[in-house]
């Protein structure tokens, strides 16, 4: 089970979400070593650190849209806004949340 966003997803979300919404961060060690593979708990502590989101933080980042809350299907790993016909599904809920946030951003709803 995936517990948090990977580096690629974190880089994408860092362009969309406020870094304060992240509850973990990847530490950047040096040009030679690159990113630490395991995130550290807490908000970004160094300017080169990369925010990272847990499932709980991602769910908190999903907004109400016209008073509609996202519906989360735990078995199908999908998320939808029923009245807006916006839905995504992926291999796990972390990936679904990331896809939904990116989609909402592209639709200029987030």
N, C-alpha and C positions, 0 to 999 in steps of 0.2 A: 504494500500500500504506500502510495506517495504521500509524504507528510508536509511538503512545502514546495514552492516553485523552484524550478531549476534555474541555472544562470541565464540561459537564453530567455526564458519567460520573465525573469526578474528584470532583465534589461529592457524588455518591451513594456512591462508594467511601470517601470520607473519613469517612463516618458508620459504615462497617462495618469497614474495615481499619485497623490501626495506621499512623500516618503514617510510621513508620520503615521500612515495607515499600516505600514509594515511592522511586523512583530519580530522579525529576524533580519540578519544581514550577512552577506558574504564578505569576508575580509580579503582585501587585495594585498598580497605580500610584496611582490616586486615584479619588474618586467620579466625577469628570468623565471620566476616561480608561478606567476599568474594568480588566479583565484583559488581560494581554499574551497574544496568540494563540499564541506559540511558547513551549513550556516551557523552563526552564533546568535543566541537569544538576545533580544533587545534591539533598539533602534540603531540607525547608522551612527558609528562613533568616529569615523575618520572620513575625510573628504573623498577618498577613493573607494570607500566601502559601497557595496551595492545592496539596496533594500531587497528583502526576501519576504514572501507572504506565506503564512500557514493557511490551511483550509478555513479556519475560523476567521482570520483577518480578511480573506477573500469574500466570504459570505457577508461579512459586515460592510464590505465595499460595494456590494450590489445594491443599487438604489431602489427606492419606490419610484415607479413611473406612473404618473396620473393615479396615484393612490394604489397602484397594483404592486404587490410584493412578488419577488421571484418564487416560482414553485420549483422545488428541488426533488428530483426522483433519485433516491439512494440506490435503487436496484439498477436502473438504467443509466446511471451517471449522467443525467441530463438536467438542464435548467431551462425554464421557460417563463415567459411573461404571457399568460394566456390571452388577455384581451388585446395584446399587440401582435400576436403571432410571431414572436421572436423566441426561437429555441435553439439550443446547441446540445450536443452530446459528444462524449469522448471516452477514452479508456478508463478515466478516473475523474473524480469530482474536482480535483485541483485543475486539471486540464480544461474541464468544462467551464469552471469559473473564469479562468484566464481567457478562454475563447469568448465567453459572454461579455466580459469587460472590454475586450478589444472590439467586439461587434457593436456594443453600445457607444463606444467612443467614435467608431466610424460613422454611426448613425447620428452622431452629435446629440445623444441623449444623456450621456454621462458627463 
